[in-house]
Amino acid sequence: MEEYMVGGQDPIWNVLIRFAVDLVVLFIVIRLIYYRYTKNKSTAFSFFLMGIMIFLVCILLKTVEINLGVALGLFAIFAILRFRSRNLDLRDMTYFFTILGISVVNALATFYNPVRGQTLINLIIIASLLILEFYFQDKPVKKPGSCRLVYDKLELLNPERKVELLNDLSTRTGIKIEKARIRKIDLGKGNAELTVYYKDGKKSDNTES
């Protein structure tokens, strides 16, 4: 623990300060950046706990003779075992290693000026995430609305009369129909069940035409 002593100060205070900084950075990265763009509560919860545990384990590793590369290798193995049965997308895996890096840096890194050095590294990580998320964020795409309806003019279901079908559906529903898909045809009743798509984004219940 000698590395954490500054001016004869009790090393526990330096550990607590590092832990407080780590928690603040984890909150900013996970809650304010990751969760904002993914809305994934369960993964955010896991990231918080992993970040805290990685920090604490790294602090304990400072008291024993162990190579940092071995420690990071152990973390990677644990991560693979943890997520082996779940398909994480590339973004989640990237955030996982970012959380790992944040916790390791805040726990083990030593700087000539501890406050300025630790603050600078964390600000670089946060700024990089914000810039990348803003620049590469998915643009919201407005999906067409859809609904099912029962249609009685079977003669218009001929592919050659597609335009007439869409015009008739638009007239009878009062909505600009862009596309219609046949789900099933009931020749006995003389009607068909269709799924129709429209651009105004409004959903409506099953109707009959």
Residue, then its C-alpha position, 0 to 999 in steps of 0.5 A: m500500500e506504500e504507493y497510495m501514501v502521500g505525505g505520510q497520509d493514511p493510505i485508506w484515504n487515498v483509496l477512498i478518494r480513488f474509489a469516489v472518483d471511480l464511482v463518479v466516472l462509472f456513473i457518468v459513463i454507464r448511466l449518463i452515456y451508455y444507458r441514455y443511448t441503449k436503455n439497457k437496464s440489466t447490462a447497466f446494472s452489471f457494468f456498475l457491479m463489475g466496475i466496482m469489483i474490478f476496482l476493489v480487486c485491483i486495490l487488493l492486488k497492490t498488496v501482493e506480487i502479481n503481474l498486471g498483465v496476469a490480472l487483466g488476463l484473469f478479468a478477460i477470462f472471467a468476462i468470457l465465462r460470464f458472457r459465454s451464453r449470451n450474445l453481446d453486441l460489439r457496443d456492449m463488449t466495447y463498453f465492458f472493456t472501457i469499464l474495465g479500463i476505467s476501474v484499473v486506471n483509477a485503482l492502479a495508475t500512479f501520476y506525478n500529480p495524482v489529482r491532475g493525472q487521474t482527472l485528465i485520464n478520466l476526462i479523456i475517456i468521457a469526452s471520447l465516449l461522448i464524441l463517438e456516441f454523438y457522431f455515430q448514434d443511430k438516426p431514428v427511423k420512422k417506421p411505417g404504421s400497420c394494421r390488419l383488416v378484412y377486405d372484400k374485393l378479391e378481384l383487386l388482389n390481382p398483382e396487376r391491379k395493385v394500384e387500384l387496390l391501394n387506391d381503394l384501401s386509401t379511400r375506404t380507410g381514409i389513410k394513405i396506404e403505401k403497401a398491402r400484404i395478403r395474410k389469408i384468403d377465405l373464398g367461402k366468405g368472399n374476403a381476405e385478411l390483409t396487413v396494410y402499411y401507411k406512413d403517418g405512424k398511427k396504429s389502428d385496430n383490426t377493421e373490416s372493409 
